[in-house]
Amino acid sequence: MQSIGERLKQARLAAGFTQAQLAELAKPLSKMAISKYENDQMTPGSEVLSRLAKALRVKVGYFHRPITVELRCPEFRKHSRLGHKAQDAISGQIADILERYLAVEEVFGPEQPAVFSRPKACREALHAIEDAEQRAEGLRQEWGLGDDPIANLCETLEDHGVKVILLPEAPEGFDGYSCWANGSVPVVVSTTASLPGDRQRFSLAHELGHLLLNPGEGLDVERVCHRFAGAFLVPRDAVYREVGRRRGQVSIEELYSLKHKWRMSMAAWTFRLRDLRVISDEQYRSLQVRFRVNGWHVREPGKPLEPEGTERLERLVQRAVAEDIISVSRAADFLNRPLIEVRRAMDRALEVAPA
């Protein structure tokens, strides 16, 4: 049977605290006491659990909830600047959100929507980086996306059974991550904290590639997923339609316009144009130099695009309350928010709802 100690350790790692830091926040506890709780050598009482929950920003019920999610994740990307502490924190946050997410889906039983089915277009191994182009085109066709811009990538992924986790806080150097929950639920992760919308979308599409593609031996996995992300966000025929098949020069103003139509960064557009040989390697390098001289490799010109969001989890909770499947109190547990905040939000929704 699962212990409170396992839960306590998971919550502490997700919060990014050491045992000493948690003890300091939950005074008058000691580091030794935290260690004994986590190793089930002592059991915290209700008052101590309340202090621990407040310090870790979870509900007391969290410690009694069974662990129902196993994450099968590849190692964080080898080029990642994240340390082990940050990796543990991110993994813990993902597990907590997924446990609540999957638990909400379960209350609807077999009626739960958006069950993932592995796309046929992505089952065969890739033998060249260019094969990622065909996989992206096939996936768009299977999902009925056509060649038009994807209005909200997060919602599109969730409509097809991919769980999208958007962390409101993330350490510096974190763009995205992907894993499988319980062996069958695909999960892509990004943040709303530090990424503009165009980079967030590309990161999510890139992580989708990590989950769906099967690169053959010798292929650079990151380059394969990069090619897949560009092709999934802006299909080849759409690129030719927008800019033609061969260009001697592409202006910054044109790239800026394309960025806002397709919600893909100007930098990613230049890479995409080079991949498809619309511009030469020399033209690409010239654009990169101009980007660096102007600081656009850090922050592109103009107002940054707003990050995307998904409200599927919240909609499921609202539906469960409306159908009297769960109480408002249980809804607060699923959303990990104070009961009074959830109650007020639902009351406001009723006030503005059409009669």
Phi, psi and omega per residue, in radians:
M1 nan 2.450 -3.107
Q2 -1.190 2.496 -3.100
S3 -1.823 2.834 3.045
I4 -1.099 -0.574 -3.124
G5 -1.036 -0.701 3.108
E6 -1.080 -0.765 3.140
R7 -1.141 -0.729 -3.136
L8 -1.064 -0.780 3.138
K9 -1.126 -0.722 3.133
Q10 -1.074 -0.755 -3.134
A11 -1.176 -0.662 -3.137
R12 -1.154 -0.780 3.124
L13 -1.122 -0.687 3.130
A14 -1.116 -0.563 3.124
A15 -1.418 -0.203 3.128
G16 1.389 0.411 -3.104
F17 -1.751 2.569 2.877
T18 -1.427 2.950 3.096
Q19 -1.074 -0.677 3.139
A20 -1.143 -0.722 3.134
Q21 -1.127 -0.725 3.112
L22 -1.131 -0.721 3.116
A23 -1.052 -0.694 3.127
E24 -1.126 -0.688 -3.132
L25 -1.291 -0.483 -3.084
A26 -1.901 0.652 -3.135
K27 -0.820 2.553 0.113
P28 -1.675 0.632 3.116
L29 -1.244 2.722 3.096
S30 -1.918 2.862 3.065
K31 -1.052 -0.676 3.135
M32 -1.094 -0.673 3.125
A33 -1.135 -0.755 3.111
I34 -1.040 -0.768 3.136
S35 -1.061 -0.742 -3.136
K36 -1.182 -0.640 3.086
Y37 -1.104 -0.795 -3.077
E38 -1.178 -0.501 -3.128
N39 -1.704 0.210 3.086
D40 1.037 0.512 3.044
Q41 -1.537 -0.313 3.029
M42 -2.484 2.694 3.091
T43 -2.001 2.134 -3.126
P44 -1.216 2.482 3.072
G45 -1.380 3.131 -3.062
S46 -1.110 -0.672 -3.131
E47 -1.172 -0.731 3.126
V48 -1.156 -0.736 3.111
L49 -1.048 -0.661 3.127
S50 -1.105 -0.737 3.127
R51 -1.171 -0.718 3.122
L52 -1.115 -0.732 3.134
A53 -1.081 -0.730 3.138
K54 -1.132 -0.743 -3.135
A55 -1.145 -0.610 -3.074
L56 -1.633 -0.039 3.125
R57 1.020 0.806 3.025
V58 -2.267 2.925 3.063
K59 -1.480 2.679 -3.136
V60 -0.993 -0.623 -3.141
G61 -1.057 -0.363 3.125
Y62 -0.997 -0.686 -3.068
F63 -1.211 -0.361 -3.130
H64 -1.768 -0.083 -3.113
R65 -1.371 2.348 3.140
P66 -1.210 2.593 3.053
I67 -1.360 2.041 -3.052
T68 -2.051 -0.022 -3.078
V69 -2.106 2.246 3.007
E70 -2.000 2.134 -3.133
L71 -1.627 2.158 3.026
R72 -1.857 1.710 -3.018
C73 -2.061 2.422 2.938
P74 -1.135 2.834 3.100
E75 -1.051 2.635 3.038
F76 -0.963 2.514 -3.037
R77 -0.803 2.395 -3.042
K78 -1.048 -0.483 -3.137
H79 -1.481 -0.009 -3.071
S80 -1.127 2.471 3.095
R81 -1.582 0.057 -3.074
L82 -1.330 2.388 3.050
G83 -1.438 3.036 -3.089
H84 -1.106 -0.635 -3.139
K85 -1.086 -0.790 3.130
A86 -1.164 -0.669 3.110
Q87 -1.106 -0.746 3.106
D88 -1.091 -0.704 -3.133
A89 -1.108 -0.777 -3.135
I90 -1.131 -0.795 3.134
S91 -1.057 -0.708 3.126
G92 -1.139 -0.720 3.112
Q93 -1.120 -0.727 3.134
I94 -1.074 -0.813 -3.121
A95 -1.060 -0.747 -3.130
D96 -1.102 -0.826 -3.131
I97 -1.097 -0.739 -3.121
L98 -1.160 -0.655 3.106
E99 -1.028 -0.770 -3.141
R100 -1.233 -0.684 -3.129
Y101 -1.075 -0.903 -3.104
L102 -1.177 -0.561 3.104
A103 -1.158 -0.655 3.088
V104 -1.126 -0.759 3.131
E105 -1.059 -0.648 -3.085
E106 -1.127 -0.452 -3.115
V107 -1.179 -0.317 3.117
F108 -1.626 -0.056 3.084
G109 1.073 -2.471 -3.076
P110 -1.175 -0.179 -3.136
E111 -1.403 -0.116 -3.059
Q112 -1.025 2.330 -3.097
P113 -1.491 3.071 2.959
A114 1.012 0.946 3.028
V115 -1.478 2.295 -3.052
F116 -1.306 2.380 3.007
S117 -2.232 2.203 -3.071
R118 -1.082 2.165 -3.089
P119 -1.090 2.408 3.109
K120 -1.089 -0.581 -3.072
A121 -1.109 -0.341 -3.026
C122 -1.970 0.297 -3.059
R123 -1.513 -0.522 -3.097
E124 -1.430 2.635 3.129
A125 -1.203 2.638 3.073
L126 -1.618 2.411 3.117
H127 -1.905 -0.236 3.100
A128 -2.600 2.726 3.140
I129 -1.007 -0.623 -3.124
E130 -1.091 -0.378 3.125
D131 -1.108 -0.421 3.119
A132 -1.082 -0.500 3.112
E133 -1.076 -0.837 -3.133
Q134 -1.151 -0.653 3.135
R135 -1.113 -0.726 3.133
A136 -1.149 -0.740 3.130
E137 -1.118 -0.743 3.126
G138 -1.126 -0.665 3.123
L139 -1.155 -0.743 3.095
R140 -1.038 -0.732 -3.130
Q141 -1.137 -0.790 3.127
E142 -1.068 -0.649 -3.107
W143 -1.542 0.038 3.079
G144 1.161 0.647 -3.063
L145 -1.638 -0.209 3.139
G146 1.105 -2.630 -3.134
D147 -1.998 0.245 -3.094
D148 -1.569 2.843 3.077
P149 -1.031 2.516 3.075
I150 -1.471 1.999 -3.021
A151 -1.078 -0.849 3.127
N152 -2.389 1.810 -3.074
L153 -1.126 -0.691 -3.119
C154 -1.022 -0.856 -3.114
E155 -1.177 -0.630 3.120
T156 -1.097 -0.791 3.110
L157 -1.078 -0.762 -3.113
E158 -1.189 -0.574 3.079
D159 -1.073 -0.400 -3.108
H160 -1.905 0.370 2.987
G161 1.529 0.102 3.072
V162 -1.581 2.169 3.124
K163 -1.394 2.216 3.123
V164 -1.878 2.083 3.112
I165 -1.908 2.115 3.126
L166 -1.986 1.919 -3.093
L167 -1.418 2.192 3.139
P168 -1.214 -0.395 3.074
E169 -2.298 2.423 3.134
A170 -2.633 2.553 -3.141
P171 -1.189 2.745 3.104
E172 -1.052 2.379 -3.134
G173 1.714 -0.107 3.135
F174 -1.654 2.142 3.063
D175 -1.928 -0.845 -3.077
G176 -2.896 2.957 -3.067
Y177 -2.803 2.769 3.095
S178 -2.568 2.665 3.118
C179 -2.870 3.042 3.047
W180 -1.957 2.314 3.077
A181 -1.708 2.224 3.129
N182 0.947 0.485 3.022
G183 1.398 -0.175 -3.038
S184 -2.404 -0.160 -3.101
V185 -1.821 1.980 3.141
P186 -1.313 2.413 -3.089
V187 -2.301 2.237 2.996
V188 -2.078 2.487 -3.002
V189 -2.262 2.384 2.993
S190 -2.538 -2.822 -3.086
T191 -2.413 2.709 3.028
T192 -1.839 0.071 -2.994
A193 -1.479 -0.812 -2.949
S194 -2.180 -0.093 -3.074
L195 -1.837 2.348 2.957
P196 -1.199 2.859 -3.040
G197 -1.006 -0.667 -3.107
D198 -1.165 -0.715 3.122
R199 -1.250 -0.623 3.107
Q200 -1.082 -0.799 3.140
R201 -1.077 -0.773 -3.133
F202 -1.120 -0.701 3.119
S203 -1.072 -0.761 3.132
L204 -1.146 -0.712 3.107
A205 -1.152 -0.660 3.098
H206 -1.093 -0.777 3.139
E207 -1.176 -0.584 3.052
L208 -1.046 -0.684 3.088
G209 -1.067 -0.708 3.108
H210 -1.040 -0.615 -3.106
L211 -1.372 -0.683 -2.945
L212 -1.677 -0.458 -3.007
L213 -1.563 2.707 3.129
N214 -2.224 1.381 -3.088
P215 -1.159 2.385 3.114
G216 -1.249 2.974 -3.096
E217 -1.069 2.366 3.086
G218 1.621 -0.199 3.131
L219 -1.440 2.504 3.052
D220 -1.350 1.919 -3.025
V221 -1.063 -0.712 -3.119
E222 -1.133 -0.714 3.110
R223 -1.157 -0.664 3.094
V224 -1.073 -0.830 -3.119
C225 -1.191 -0.544 3.082
H226 -1.137 -0.783 3.132
R227 -1.126 -0.736 3.123
F228 -1.066 -0.778 -3.107
A229 -1.069 -0.797 3.128
G230 -1.091 -0.725 -3.120
A231 -1.234 -0.579 3.133
F232 -1.250 -0.671 -3.128
L233 -1.359 -0.661 3.130
V234 -2.358 1.690 -3.105
P235 -1.046 2.703 -3.080
R236 -0.964 -0.822 -3.126
D237 -1.095 -0.586 3.114
A238 -1.202 -0.653 3.091
V239 -1.066 -0.852 -3.133
Y240 -1.086 -0.657 3.132
R241 -1.146 -0.633 -3.074
E242 -1.390 -0.719 -2.980
V243 -2.192 -0.101 -3.083
G244 1.600 3.077 -3.067
R245 -1.606 -0.364 -3.123
R246 -2.592 2.253 -3.117
R247 -2.290 2.434 3.039
G248 -1.404 -0.504 -3.115
Q249 -2.741 2.539 3.053
V250 -2.197 2.240 -3.059
S251 -1.431 2.751 3.070
I252 -1.093 -0.663 3.139
E253 -1.096 -0.662 3.122
E254 -1.182 -0.762 3.111
L255 -1.082 -0.683 3.136
Y256 -1.104 -0.751 3.124
S257 -1.135 -0.751 3.132
L258 -1.118 -0.671 3.112
K259 -1.003 -0.791 -3.062
H260 -1.334 -0.457 3.078
K261 -1.309 -0.773 -3.017
W262 -1.753 -0.117 3.137
R263 0.981 0.759 3.023
M264 -2.260 2.361 -2.985
S265 -1.012 2.744 3.081
M266 -1.073 -0.691 3.123
A267 -1.090 -0.753 3.119
A268 -1.154 -0.582 3.085
W269 -1.115 -0.760 3.137
T270 -1.097 -0.689 3.107
F271 -1.124 -0.719 -3.141
R272 -1.111 -0.752 -3.137
L273 -1.132 -0.627 3.089
R274 -1.222 -0.714 3.122
D275 -0.977 -0.704 -3.080
L276 -1.568 0.094 3.122
R277 1.096 0.424 3.023
V278 -1.227 -0.645 3.015
I279 -2.112 2.746 -3.113
S280 -1.428 2.931 3.064
D281 -1.046 -0.666 3.138
E282 -1.137 -0.742 3.098
Q283 -1.120 -0.675 3.115
Y284 -1.088 -0.819 -3.132
R285 -1.099 -0.647 3.112
S286 -1.092 -0.719 3.103
L287 -1.154 -0.676 3.132
Q288 -1.110 -0.707 3.098
V289 -1.068 -0.765 -3.137
R290 -1.115 -0.682 3.108
F291 -1.062 -0.773 -3.083
R292 -1.227 -0.713 3.133
V293 -1.025 -0.661 -3.106
N294 -1.615 -0.004 -3.135
G295 1.320 0.249 -3.103
W296 -1.339 -0.231 3.067
H297 -1.247 -0.293 3.076
V298 -1.743 -0.839 -3.139
R299 -2.444 2.012 -3.089
E300 -1.291 2.738 -3.064
P301 -1.123 2.651 3.130
G302 1.516 3.078 -3.135
K303 -1.240 2.276 3.140
P304 -1.073 2.563 3.078
L305 -1.242 2.449 3.126
E306 -1.169 2.454 3.062
P307 -1.101 2.653 3.075
E308 -1.430 2.899 3.054
G309 -2.474 2.949 3.029
T310 -2.349 2.423 -3.098
E311 -2.069 0.365 -3.077
R312 -1.098 -0.782 3.126
L313 -1.018 -0.792 -3.128
E314 -1.141 -0.674 3.118
R315 -1.129 -0.688 3.106
L316 -1.086 -0.729 3.122
V317 -1.128 -0.779 3.125
Q318 -1.077 -0.690 3.116
R319 -1.133 -0.750 -3.134
A320 -1.091 -0.656 3.084
V321 -1.191 -0.797 -3.111
A322 -1.067 -0.585 -3.136
E323 -1.574 0.144 3.138
D324 1.031 0.540 3.069
I325 -1.444 -0.625 3.089
I326 -2.307 2.820 3.092
S327 -1.518 2.925 3.072
V328 -1.112 -0.609 3.095
S329 -1.087 -0.745 3.104
R330 -1.178 -0.611 3.087
A331 -1.052 -0.710 3.113
A332 -1.094 -0.636 3.090
D333 -1.146 -0.780 -3.141
F334 -1.073 -0.666 -3.091
L335 -1.550 -0.117 -3.102
N336 0.942 0.824 3.102
R337 -2.240 2.746 3.091
P338 -1.038 2.487 -3.111
L339 -0.985 -0.764 -3.093
I340 -1.109 -0.611 3.121
E341 -1.174 -0.753 -3.141
V342 -1.170 -0.725 -3.140
R343 -1.091 -0.759 3.132
R344 -1.118 -0.721 -3.140
A345 -1.086 -0.713 3.134
M346 -1.222 -0.614 3.088
D347 -1.152 -0.707 3.114
R348 -1.129 -0.652 3.131
A349 -1.108 -0.672 3.116
L350 -1.174 -0.598 -3.111
E351 -1.174 -0.617 -3.080
V352 -1.692 -0.096 -3.133
A353 -1.166 2.503 3.111
P354 -1.125 2.546 -3.129
A355 -1.249 nan nan
